[in-house]
Amino acid sequence: NDKSDLVLLDIDMPGMNGIETFERMKDFVPEIPVIFLTASGLEEDVVSAIKLGAVNYLKKPYRPQELLRRVAQEFDKR
């Protein structure tokens, strides 16, 4: 099975930002949960991601345990 179970996506990426990537991704695999990672202090970035359907987000720097907890939360929903 080539299907991903969850995607971690950074908002600030070269070429195409995470929001644009997420918008394109949803055309092909709308059911995959996405957790955004961001160093941005811009609340509008996070709001945009959540409005598009992101399941969660983490502000950098974050503790690895927190990332693992949020990923586990998504898998517990299934």
Secondary structure, DSSP 8 states (H G I E B T S, - for coil): ----S-EEEESS-SSS-HHHHHHHHHHH-TTS-EEEEE----HHHHHHHHHHT--EEEESS--HHHHHHHHHHHHHT-
